[in-house]
Amino acid sequence: MKHIETRDLLAICYSAFGALYIVGTTFINIPVNNHRVVDTVLGFVLGTIISTIIGFYFGSSKGSSDKNSMIKNKD
């Protein structure tokens, strides 16, 4: 069984939370008084959580991690 690193587990959990929140806010009726709170949390989810995870796994952090692995394996 492969060991799952903590950062991978956190990314999975945050992604699941983000997806569930987006689906929930789309299909569940939100009381009018709570629209601003829901909008704020949705902006946070889309603006930080998801973009940070995508940026890490597909952006410069992933390339840096691959480079470090290549250097480590070269020795």
SULJO-V726365 format. One record per backbone hydrogen bond with DSSP energy under -0.5 kcal/mol. CO is the residue of the C=O (numbers start at 0). NH is the residue of the N-H. E is the energy in kcal/mol with one decimal. If there is no record, write none. Layout:
# SULJO-V726365
CO;NH;E
CO;NH;E
This chain:
# SULJO-V726365
2;4;-0.6
4;8;-2.3
5;9;-2.8
6;10;-2.1
7;11;-2.2
8;12;-2.5
9;13;-3.0
10;14;-2.2
11;15;-2.4
12;16;-2.7
13;17;-2.6
14;18;-2.7
15;19;-2.7
16;20;-2.7
17;21;-2.4
18;22;-2.6
19;23;-2.9
20;24;-2.8
21;25;-1.3
22;26;-2.2
23;27;-2.0
30;33;-1.7
31;34;-1.2
33;37;-2.4
34;38;-2.6
35;39;-2.3
36;40;-2.5
37;41;-2.5
38;42;-2.3
39;43;-2.0
40;44;-2.8
41;45;-2.7
42;46;-2.7
43;47;-2.4
43;48;-1.2
44;49;-2.2
45;50;-0.6
47;51;-2.3
48;52;-2.1
49;53;-2.6
50;54;-2.5
51;55;-2.3
52;56;-2.5
53;57;-2.3
54;58;-1.4
54;60;-0.6
55;61;-0.6
58;62;-1.6
59;63;-2.6
60;64;-2.3
61;65;-2.5
62;66;-2.3
63;67;-2.3
64;68;-2.2
65;69;-2.3
66;70;-2.4
67;71;-2.3
68;72;-2.4
69;73;-1.4
70;74;-1.2
